[in-house]
Amino acid sequence: MIPRAFQIQITDNVATLLDATTAGPVEIIGAGADAVAALEAIPPGHKIALCNIHANQAVMKYGARIGHAIRDIKSGEWVHLHNLASDLDERSGSLDLNSGAPTDTDHAYV
C-alpha cells in the first residue's frame, strides 16, 4: 500500500501523513496535489512538504500560516522542528526534535 497524506486547502504547501512512510511515493488526498515523493522516513501525523519551501517562506497547513521555514525545505522532506519555526511560539526553536519538550528550562524540582 502506498502511504497517504491529506491536504486540506489548495494553498497548503504541506500535507499531514496518515501512514508512516519511507523514501518513495506518497498519495495526497484532498485539495491540490495528487502525489509527492518522500525523501526520507516520516512518522504518521507529521508534515511532508508538497513543494520546495524557501527559507523564511510561510508554511501553510489547513489554510493557515503555522510558521516559517528556517532553511530551504525540499519537496518531499519532513517538515518539523529542525526546519520550521512557529510564528506564534518564540520557544519553538528550542523544543526537542523527538518529544517536543522544552529544552530551554530546568525541570528539576527541589
HUMOKA-V731780 format. One record per residue. RES is the residue in one small letter. SS is DSSP state (A for helix, B for strand, O for the rest). OMEGA is omega in whole degrees, -180 to 180 (NA if undefined). D_FIRST is the distance of its C-alpha to the first C-alpha in Angstrom with 1 decimal. Layout:
res=(RES & RES)
ss=(SS & SS)
omega=(OMEGA & OMEGA)
d_first=(D_FIRST & D_FIRST)
//
This chain:
res=(m & i & p & r & a & f & q & i & q & i & t & d & n & v & a & t & l & l & d & a & t & t & a & g & p & v & e & i & i & g & a & g & a & d & a & v & a & a & l & e & a & i & p & p & g & h & k & i & a & l & c & n & i & h & a & n & q & a & v & m & k & y & g & a & r & i & g & h & a & i & r & d & i & k & s & g & e & w & v & h & l & h & n & l & a & s & d & l & d & e & r & s & g & s & l & d & l & n & s & g & a & p & t & d & t & d & h & a & y & v)
ss=(O & O & B & B & B & B & B & O & O & O & O & O & O & B & B & B & B & O & O & O & B & O & O & B & B & B & B & B & B & B & O & O & O & O & B & B & B & B & O & O & O & B & O & O & O & O & B & B & B & O & O & O & B & O & O & O & O & B & B & B & B & O & O & B & B & B & B & B & B & O & O & O & B & O & O & O & O & B & B & O & O & O & O & B & B & O & O & O & O & A & A & A & A & A & B & O & O & O & O & O & O & B & O & O & O & O & O & O & O & O)
omega=(177 & 177 & -178 & 174 & 179 & 178 & -176 & -176 & 178 & -179 & 180 & 175 & 171 & 174 & -179 & -178 & 173 & -178 & 173 & 179 & 167 & 177 & 179 & -174 & 175 & 177 & 179 & 180 & 177 & -175 & 168 & -172 & 176 & 178 & 174 & 177 & 177 & 180 & -174 & 174 & 180 & -180 & 176 & -179 & 180 & -175 & 173 & 179 & 180 & 180 & 174 & 179 & -176 & 177 & -180 & 178 & 179 & 171 & -174 & 178 & -179 & 179 & -178 & 175 & 180 & -180 & 180 & 179 & 177 & 173 & 176 & 179 & -179 & 173 & -179 & -179 & 174 & 178 & -176 & -173 & -179 & -179 & -178 & 174 & 178 & 173 & -176 & -175 & -178 & -178 & -173 & 179 & -179 & 179 & 178 & -176 & -175 & -175 & -175 & -179 & 177 & 177 & -175 & 179 & 176 & -178 & 180 & 178 & -179 & NA)
d_first=(0.0 & 3.8 & 6.3 & 8.9 & 12.7 & 15.7 & 18.9 & 21.9 & 24.6 & 24.9 & 27.1 & 24.5 & 23.8 & 21.2 & 18.1 & 17.1 & 13.7 & 12.2 & 9.8 & 11.1 & 10.5 & 12.1 & 13.7 & 11.6 & 10.2 & 9.8 & 9.9 & 13.2 & 14.3 & 18.0 & 20.9 & 21.2 & 18.6 & 15.5 & 13.7 & 14.9 & 14.4 & 14.5 & 17.5 & 17.0 & 15.3 & 15.6 & 15.7 & 14.4 & 17.4 & 18.5 & 19.2 & 17.9 & 20.5 & 19.9 & 22.9 & 25.6 & 27.7 & 31.2 & 33.2 & 34.9 & 32.8 & 31.7 & 28.1 & 27.2 & 24.9 & 25.2 & 28.0 & 30.1 & 31.1 & 29.9 & 31.6 & 32.0 & 30.6 & 32.9 & 31.9 & 30.0 & 26.2 & 24.0 & 21.3 & 18.0 & 20.0 & 19.9 & 22.7 & 24.6 & 28.1 & 28.5 & 28.5 & 29.2 & 32.4 & 33.0 & 35.8 & 36.7 & 36.8 & 39.0 & 37.8 & 34.1 & 34.8 & 36.1 & 33.2 & 31.4 & 28.1 & 26.3 & 28.1 & 29.6 & 33.0 & 36.1 & 37.6 & 40.8 & 42.6 & 44.1 & 42.8 & 45.5 & 47.8 & 51.4)
//
